[in-house]
Amino acid sequence: MLRRPARIDGHQVSGLPVFSPDWTATLLELGGARPDPAHPLDGVSLAGYLLRNEVPRERDLFWRVRGERALRRGDWKYYRSKAGKDQLFRLADDRRDQADRAAAEPELLAELRASWERVDSGLLPYTTGS
């Protein structure tokens, strides 16, 4: 998906979890531009990781789309379906989201749900359009 001759070789694979807003931040940094401070980006630049072998800081990854929501923290994924059911998955053991761990890990579920709600409260309302 990414190649930069003399800096990034082809045929490499990384297991670093990222999400699409990271690419905006990365491309701005690589182009020498900065986002307007009045409109901070949701993602972080991956340039240090890709070009300078910097270890990225751990962070939550956040999604919301068409009535669904998700938050990933390390190996854990919080997910709420359109039907409103909260689920929890441990991705290291369950890459296909088949084993819901919500009942076994209620405190973690509540913590990840609260993190999702904190992030969401600082964003514009999500609309699906018409």
Secondary structure, 3 states (H helix, E strand, C coil): CCCECCCECCCCCCCCCCCCHHHHHHHHHHCCCCCCCCCCCCCCCCHHHHHHCCCCCCCCEEEEECCEEEEEECCEEEEECCCCCEEEEECCCCCCCCCCCCCCCHHHHHHHHHHHHHHHHCCCCCCCCC
